[in-house]
């Protein structure tokens, strides 16, 4: 049996066709689907295509993992999550904004924790070295 598809359109006009079970992980989209507003592409004006692709990847992985009752699946998911947030601060910041906008609590917690962890590491290095390294993205700190 084929899964129902939902189309999500990023702020830069890229449309993603997503299985409904994955789209339901995005609570903002879940409410739109439940209220019958899922005909056509659902616009997401606050999320770029690059970030939306990452959010969809995150949700797919978590949906697939939730189907498994194997304990090793939880360990694999934790390891995957740890790798997922190994991104630059700017990307992490955009993921936090997207998780908040789309109301994905687990992604919001993961990204906020990762940002806090990075900030602790940055304190050890020193702010001037960080600003020199980050250049124009230093304002995100």
N, C-alpha and C positions, 0 to 999 in steps of 0.2 A: 504494500500500500504506500503510495507516494505521500510525502509530507507536504502540507500546505506551505506555500512560500509567501514571504513578506518582502516588499521592496523598500529599502531605506536609502534616502538621497542625502549625501553629504553637503556641506555648505559650498563646496566647489563644484557641485553638480554631478558628481559620480554616484551612480546607482548601484547598490549591492542587493542581490537576491539572496535572502537568508531563510533557512527553514524556520517555520513559526516557533518551534520549540526553543530555538536559539534566540529568536527575537523576544520571546517572553521573559528572558533573563533581564532584559532592559525594562525596568518597571515603568518607565515613561511610555514606552511602546506598548507594553502589556495593557495599560489602561486605555490606550487608543484603540487597540484591537478589541478589547472587551466592550468598548463603547461604539464599535462599528466604523471606526475611521481608518481602516486599513486598506481601503480600495485605492489602487494607484500607489505611487511612491510616497512614502512618509518623509517629509522634509525635516532635516536635522540642521538648522541654520547655525548651530554653535559647535559643530563637529566637522573637521576636515576629513577628506577621504583617507589620508594616511592614518590618522588616529582612529577613524571608524573601522578601518581594516583591522587594526590591532585590537579594538574592543570586540569585534566579531570573533576574531581568533580566540581571544580570552574566553568569551562566552561559549563557543563551540567546545573548547577543551573542558570547560567545567560541566557542560551538559553531558558530554561523553563520559567523563569521570563519574558523574552521579549515577549513571546507568550501571556501573560496575560495583559489585559488592565485595570485590577483592581488596584486601587491606593494602596490598602493594600499590593499588591504583591511587590511594590517598598519598602515599609517599612519592609516587611519580608526579602527582599533581603539585605537591609542595615544591618539588625540585623544578618542575616546569614554571611555576609561579616565580620562583627565585630568579630564573633565567629571563623570564618575561620582563621583569622590572629593571634589568641591567641595561638601561638606556640613559641618554644624557638628561640633564635636569630639565631642559626645555620640553622634551618629549614627555617626561614624567609629569610635569606641570600640566600639559595639555591632556594627558590621560586622567589626571585628577579632575580637571574641569569637565571632561566628557563623562566620567563616572558619576559625578555629582549631577550633571544635567540629565543624564539618562537614568539616574537613580539605580545604580548597580552597587549595592552596599559592599559586597565582597571585594570588588575592584577598587572602590574608594578606600577601603581600609588597607588593602595591599599597597596601593600607590602612596598613600599618606605615610604609612610605616616606612616604606622604602625612602621617601623623601626625608623623613626625620632621621633615618639611619645615615643617609648621605650627608646631611647637615652636621651630624655628630663627627663624621669622618673629616668633613671640611674644616671643622674647628681645630682639629689636630694639625692640619696642614697650614692654616693661616689665611686670613681673608685676602691679603694682597696677592698671594700666590694664586688663589682661586680666581680673583678678578682678572689677573693677567692671563690665566688659562682659558677662562670662559669668554672673555672679550665682551661682545655686545649682549650676550645672554646673562651677564652677571646680575642684571636687575631682577632676575627670577629668584635669586637667593634672598 
